[in-house]
Amino acid sequence: MKSLVIKCTAGAEDPERCNQAFTVAASAVAAGADVTLWLTGDAAWFGVPGRAEDFTLELAGSLAESRDLVLEQGALVVCTQCAARRGITETDLVPGARIAGAASFAEQVLADDVQALVY
C-alpha cells in the first residue's frame, strides 16, 4: 500500500473541507496506510490541545478522534511558517505532533509510492 500524505489547508473557517482532510486521514490509517497529516494555514490550530475538541460540524465525526488516530498510527505535522505566524511552538502542540517546513513536505511527497492529497 502507498504512503499517504494529506495537507489540510483549511481551519474552522471552512469546516467541511477541514473535516474531509481529517476524515480521509483517519480512514486511511484505519485501512492500514502509512499516513502523515500536515496542518497548514488556520488548520495549524488543530495541532494545539483543545482546538480539535472544540470543532463541530453537523453530521461529522470527531475531529479530535481523527487527529488522535493519526497520531497513534501515523504522523501529525504543523507547517513551520504557519505555526510561527500564529505564535505556535512545538511545546504548544499535542503530544506526538511536530513542526516541519516545506523542504520536509516536498521530500516526503516526492518519495516513491507516496500519494499526496491537498484539502
Secondary structure, 3 states (H helix, E strand, C coil): CCEEEEEECCCCCCHHHHHHHHHHHHHHHHCCCCEEEEECHHHHHHHCCCHHHHCCCCCCCCHHHHHHHHHHHCEEEEEHHHHHHCCCCHHHCCCCCEEECHHHHHHHHCCCCEEEEEC
